[in-house]
Amino acid sequence: MMFTGLTFGTIFALYGLTHNIISRDRYSFLVAAVIACAVIPTLIASRFFLPEQNSRCD
């Protein structure tokens, strides 16, 4: 799901840039926002939701 958001977010931003719907500054902001929306939750999840290790040997 995260990769889908990255892909479509950057494609739509690029479409807007190439068709003069958005400016270059707005394009840079949108791409940075799309990347941040994927990276920040991943960092939070990896920090606070680590899997428990089973130390029991069978």
N, C-alpha and C positions, 0 to 999 in steps of 0.2 A: 504494500500500500504506500509506503514511504517513497519508493522509487517511482511509482506512478505519479505522485504529486510533484516530485522533482522534474520528471519528464514533461508532464503537461504544463506545469508552471513556467518552465523555461521556454517551451515551444510557443505558448501563448504570448509571453513577453517578447520573444523574437518576432513573432507575427506582427505584433503591434508596432515594433520598431521598424520593420521592413516596409510596412504599409503607412508609415508616418502617422500612426495613431497616438503613439507616445514618443517622448523625447529620449535622447540617449541617457540623460541623467535619471529619468524615470525608469528606463530599462535596467540600469545598474542597480537602482534601489529595489526593483521588483525581483531581480535575480538573487540579490543578497537576501531578501526576505524569504524567498522560496527555499534557499539553502539553509537559512537559519531555522526555518520551521521544520526542517528535517533533522538537522544536527542537534539542536538543543534538546528536544524530547529524548533522542537517543542517548545523549550524555546523562541526562537525568535518570533515565531508566537503568543505565548501566551502573550508575553510582548508588542508587537506592534500592534497586530490585535485583540484587545478586542472587543466584540460585543457592540454595542451601546444599552444603556438601555432606554426604553421608559418610561418617567416619567409621561406621560399623563394618567389620570384616566378617564375611560369612565363610 
